[in-house]
Amino acid sequence: MATATPKAKTSERIKMRLKKGDTVQVIAGKEKGKTGEVLRTLPYDNRVVVQGINLRTRHVKPTQEGESGRIVTEESSLHASNVMLYSTTQKVASRVEIVVEKDGSKKRRLKKTGEILA
C-alpha cells in the first residue's frame, strides 16, 4: 500500500473578497443554487466553509470508557470560485467591486444591485 504524499502547502495568502458572515450562493457543483452564510474563510487554500452546504458525515470513536461512539455531520470547505456573494434584499447573486469613498476608506459593493456591504 502506497502512502499518500502531503500536498505542498503554499505559504502565499490569497486575497479574498469574501468575509465571515457574508451570505453567498453556490454557483457550481452538486449544491448549486443553495445559499448560506460563510462560517470560515481559508485564505491560504482559497476555500470557504458555508453553513449547511457540502455536509460530510464522520464516524467518531468513543474516547473515554462508558462513552458511546457517534456520527457527526459537519460542513466541509468549498473552493471560493464556486460561490458568489448574494443580496438577500434583491434575491440575486452578484460580483463584488471595491470602491474607495471620499474619506479614503474602502467598501465592498455588489455590481448588480449597487448594495454596499459592511
DOSE-432261 format. One record per residue (C-alpha): residue number from 1; residue in three letters; chain; x, y, z. Coordinates in steps of 0.1 Angstrom, whole numbers. Each point is the difference from the previous one (the first is absolute). Example, Ala and Ser with C-alpha at 12.3 -4.5 7.8 and 13.67 -1.06 7.14 Angstrom:
<rec kedo="1" numi="ALA" timar="A" u="123" v="-45" w="78"/>
<rec kedo="2" numi="SER" timar="A" u="14" v="34" w="-7"/>
END
This chain:
<rec kedo="1" numi="MET" timar="A" u="0" v="0" w="0"/>
<rec kedo="2" numi="ALA" timar="A" u="15" v="33" w="-10"/>
<rec kedo="3" numi="THR" timar="A" u="-1" v="29" w="24"/>
<rec kedo="4" numi="ALA" timar="A" u="-16" v="32" w="-10"/>
<rec kedo="5" numi="THR" timar="A" u="25" v="29" w="-4"/>
<rec kedo="6" numi="PRO" timar="A" u="-13" v="32" w="15"/>
<rec kedo="7" numi="LYS" timar="A" u="-6" v="29" w="-23"/>
<rec kedo="8" numi="ALA" timar="A" u="26" v="28" w="-1"/>
<rec kedo="9" numi="LYS" timar="A" u="-16" v="27" w="22"/>
<rec kedo="10" numi="THR" timar="A" u="3" v="34" w="-17"/>
<rec kedo="11" numi="SER" timar="A" u="10" v="27" w="25"/>
<rec kedo="12" numi="GLU" timar="A" u="-16" v="26" w="-22"/>
<rec kedo="13" numi="ARG" timar="A" u="-32" v="14" w="13"/>
<rec kedo="14" numi="ILE" timar="A" u="-27" v="6" w="-27"/>
<rec kedo="15" numi="LYS" timar="A" u="-19" v="33" w="3"/>
<rec kedo="16" numi="MET" timar="A" u="-37" v="-9" w="2"/>
<rec kedo="17" numi="ARG" timar="A" u="-30" v="23" w="-4"/>
<rec kedo="18" numi="LEU" timar="A" u="-21" v="-22" w="23"/>
<rec kedo="19" numi="LYS" timar="A" u="-1" v="4" w="37"/>
<rec kedo="20" numi="LYS" timar="A" u="-14" v="-19" w="30"/>
<rec kedo="21" numi="GLY" timar="A" u="-37" v="8" w="3"/>
<rec kedo="22" numi="ASP" timar="A" u="-7" v="7" w="-37"/>
<rec kedo="23" numi="THR" timar="A" u="-29" v="-16" w="-17"/>
<rec kedo="24" numi="VAL" timar="A" u="10" v="-20" w="-31"/>
<rec kedo="25" numi="GLN" timar="A" u="-16" v="-21" w="-26"/>
<rec kedo="26" numi="VAL" timar="A" u="16" v="-31" w="-14"/>
<rec kedo="27" numi="ILE" timar="A" u="4" v="3" w="-38"/>
<rec kedo="28" numi="ALA" timar="A" u="17" v="-33" w="-9"/>
<rec kedo="29" numi="GLY" timar="A" u="0" v="-36" w="12"/>
<rec kedo="30" numi="LYS" timar="A" u="-26" v="-23" w="16"/>
<rec kedo="31" numi="GLU" timar="A" u="-12" v="27" w="24"/>
<rec kedo="32" numi="LYS" timar="A" u="-7" v="25" w="-29"/>
<rec kedo="33" numi="GLY" timar="A" u="-27" v="26" w="8"/>
<rec kedo="34" numi="LYS" timar="A" u="1" v="-3" w="38"/>
<rec kedo="35" numi="THR" timar="A" u="8" v="30" w="22"/>
<rec kedo="36" numi="GLY" timar="A" u="17" v="2" w="34"/>
<rec kedo="37" numi="GLU" timar="A" u="21" v="20" w="23"/>
<rec kedo="38" numi="VAL" timar="A" u="38" v="-2" w="-1"/>
<rec kedo="39" numi="LEU" timar="A" u="12" v="-15" w="33"/>
<rec kedo="40" numi="ARG" timar="A" u="38" v="0" w="-8"/>
<rec kedo="41" numi="THR" timar="A" u="24" v="11" w="-27"/>
<rec kedo="42" numi="LEU" timar="A" u="31" v="-19" w="-8"/>
<rec kedo="43" numi="PRO" timar="A" u="22" v="26" w="-18"/>
<rec kedo="44" numi="TYR" timar="A" u="30" v="-22" w="-4"/>
<rec kedo="45" numi="ASP" timar="A" u="-21" v="-26" w="-19"/>
<rec kedo="46" numi="ASN" timar="A" u="-24" v="24" w="-17"/>
<rec kedo="47" numi="ARG" timar="A" u="-29" v="-18" w="16"/>
<rec kedo="48" numi="VAL" timar="A" u="-31" v="9" w="21"/>
<rec kedo="49" numi="VAL" timar="A" u="-22" v="-20" w="24"/>
<rec kedo="50" numi="VAL" timar="A" u="-37" v="8" w="-5"/>
<rec kedo="51" numi="GLN" timar="A" u="-27" v="-8" w="26"/>
<rec kedo="52" numi="GLY" timar="A" u="-22" v="-30" w="-11"/>
<rec kedo="53" numi="ILE" timar="A" u="19" v="-5" w="-33"/>
<rec kedo="54" numi="ASN" timar="A" u="23" v="-30" w="-9"/>
<rec kedo="55" numi="LEU" timar="A" u="-8" v="-20" w="30"/>
<rec kedo="56" numi="ARG" timar="A" u="22" v="-30" w="9"/>
<rec kedo="57" numi="THR" timar="A" u="-7" v="-28" w="25"/>
<rec kedo="58" numi="ARG" timar="A" u="28" v="-12" w="23"/>
<rec kedo="59" numi="HIS" timar="A" u="-1" v="-30" w="23"/>
<rec kedo="60" numi="VAL" timar="A" u="16" v="9" w="33"/>
<rec kedo="61" numi="LYS" timar="A" u="13" v="-28" w="23"/>
<rec kedo="62" numi="PRO" timar="A" u="-6" v="2" w="37"/>
<rec kedo="63" numi="THR" timar="A" u="30" v="17" w="18"/>
<rec kedo="64" numi="GLN" timar="A" u="-8" v="-9" w="36"/>
<rec kedo="65" numi="GLU" timar="A" u="-14" v="-31" w="16"/>
<rec kedo="66" numi="GLY" timar="A" u="-37" v="0" w="3"/>
<rec kedo="67" numi="GLU" timar="A" u="-4" v="25" w="-29"/>
<rec kedo="68" numi="SER" timar="A" u="-17" v="-12" w="-31"/>
<rec kedo="69" numi="GLY" timar="A" u="11" v="7" w="-36"/>
<rec kedo="70" numi="ARG" timar="A" u="-19" v="25" w="-21"/>
<rec kedo="71" numi="ILE" timar="A" u="-5" v="12" w="-35"/>
<rec kedo="72" numi="VAL" timar="A" u="9" v="37" w="-5"/>
<rec kedo="73" numi="THR" timar="A" u="-13" v="20" w="-30"/>
<rec kedo="74" numi="GLU" timar="A" u="21" v="31" w="-8"/>
<rec kedo="75" numi="GLU" timar="A" u="5" v="24" w="-28"/>
<rec kedo="76" numi="SER" timar="A" u="30" v="-5" w="-23"/>
<rec kedo="77" numi="SER" timar="A" u="17" v="28" w="-19"/>
<rec kedo="78" numi="LEU" timar="A" u="-8" v="11" w="-35"/>
<rec kedo="79" numi="HIS" timar="A" u="23" v="17" w="-25"/>
<rec kedo="80" numi="ALA" timar="A" u="-6" v="38" w="1"/>
<rec kedo="81" numi="SER" timar="A" u="-5" v="1" w="-38"/>
<rec kedo="82" numi="ASN" timar="A" u="-32" v="-22" w="4"/>
<rec kedo="83" numi="VAL" timar="A" u="-18" v="26" w="22"/>
<rec kedo="84" numi="MET" timar="A" u="-13" v="35" w="-8"/>
<rec kedo="85" numi="LEU" timar="A" u="-11" v="28" w="23"/>
<rec kedo="86" numi="TYR" timar="A" u="-38" v="1" w="4"/>
<rec kedo="87" numi="SER" timar="A" u="-22" v="29" w="6"/>
<rec kedo="88" numi="THR" timar="A" u="-28" v="-10" w="25"/>
<rec kedo="89" numi="THR" timar="A" u="-21" v="31" w="-7"/>
<rec kedo="90" numi="GLN" timar="A" u="0" v="-4" w="-39"/>
<rec kedo="91" numi="LYS" timar="A" u="3" v="-38" w="0"/>
<rec kedo="92" numi="VAL" timar="A" u="28" v="0" w="-26"/>
<rec kedo="93" numi="ALA" timar="A" u="36" v="-11" w="-1"/>
<rec kedo="94" numi="SER" timar="A" u="26" v="26" w="-11"/>
<rec kedo="95" numi="ARG" timar="A" u="37" v="6" w="-4"/>
<rec kedo="96" numi="VAL" timar="A" u="16" v="24" w="24"/>
<rec kedo="97" numi="GLU" timar="A" u="21" v="31" w="-6"/>
<rec kedo="98" numi="ILE" timar="A" u="22" v="20" w="23"/>
<rec kedo="99" numi="VAL" timar="A" u="-9" v="37" w="1"/>
<rec kedo="100" numi="VAL" timar="A" u="20" v="28" w="17"/>
<rec kedo="101" numi="GLU" timar="A" u="-21" v="25" w="19"/>
<rec kedo="102" numi="LYS" timar="A" u="8" v="37" w="1"/>
<rec kedo="103" numi="ASP" timar="A" u="15" v="-4" w="34"/>
<rec kedo="104" numi="GLY" timar="A" u="24" v="-26" w="-13"/>
<rec kedo="105" numi="SER" timar="A" u="-17" v="-31" w="15"/>
<rec kedo="106" numi="LYS" timar="A" u="-6" v="-30" w="-21"/>
<rec kedo="107" numi="LYS" timar="A" u="-34" v="-17" w="-2"/>
<rec kedo="108" numi="ARG" timar="A" u="-13" v="-30" w="-18"/>
<rec kedo="109" numi="ARG" timar="A" u="-29" v="5" w="-24"/>
<rec kedo="110" numi="LEU" timar="A" u="-21" v="-25" w="-20"/>
<rec kedo="111" numi="LYS" timar="A" u="2" v="8" w="-37"/>
<rec kedo="112" numi="LYS" timar="A" u="-36" v="-10" w="-10"/>
<rec kedo="113" numi="THR" timar="A" u="-19" v="18" w="28"/>
<rec kedo="114" numi="GLY" timar="A" u="25" v="27" w="12"/>
<rec kedo="115" numi="GLU" timar="A" u="-6" v="-12" w="36"/>
<rec kedo="116" numi="ILE" timar="A" u="29" v="9" w="23"/>
<rec kedo="117" numi="LEU" timar="A" u="12" v="-29" w="23"/>
<rec kedo="118" numi="ALA" timar="A" u="13" v="7" w="35"/>
END
